C-alpha cells in the first residue's frame, strides 16, 4: 500500500461514536484497528517502518497511559528497543517523577520511574490520539526532566481543531500522525 492508501485504509477502520462521552463530541474509537489482525499489522508497520530510519530511530519507546501502551510496546518490540510506561499518578511502584497538566475540567498527573530512561536517550513518545496535547506535553516534560531527548511524538489520530498538535509543535516537539480528523 502507498501512504495515501494506508491512511484511507486505517481511517476506514476507525469508528466514530457521536455524542460520547458528552453531547456534541464525535469520539474517534480506535478499537476496530486493534481487533482485526491485518489492520493492526498495517497500523504497527506504518510506525515501525518510519522509526527504522536511522535519523528517527529511538533508543526507547515511551507509551502514554493507556492506549499508548498498546501501540508503544508493540512498536518497541518490533524495533528491538525498550519500552517504558508513563502512568497515571499512583500506578507505578518505584520512585517516580511526576508532571501535572490541565484538563478541560480540573487537572491530571502522570508519572514515570526515575530509572526509566538515561540522560541522552532518544525517546519516541507514543499515544493513540492528540486532542488538546496535554498528556503528550506532560510526557515530554517528564522524559526531559530525566535528561532524555524526545525525538518525536507519534499518534494514530490528530484532532487539529482542538489545538494540541500546534501547541506541541510550538513547544518544539516534532509530531507524526497517520490520520487527521477535522472537527471533534
BELMO-V213164 format. One record per helix or strand of 2 or more residues. SS is the DSSP state (alpha for helix, beta for strand). FROM is the first residue (numbers start at 1). TO is the last residue. Records with the same first field share a line. If there is no record, write none. Layout:
SS->FROM-TO  FROM-TO
This chain:
alpha->3-11  31-35  37-51  67-79  134-145  160-162  164-170
beta->15-18  26-29  60-64  82-88  96-102  107-113  122-130  149-158  175-180
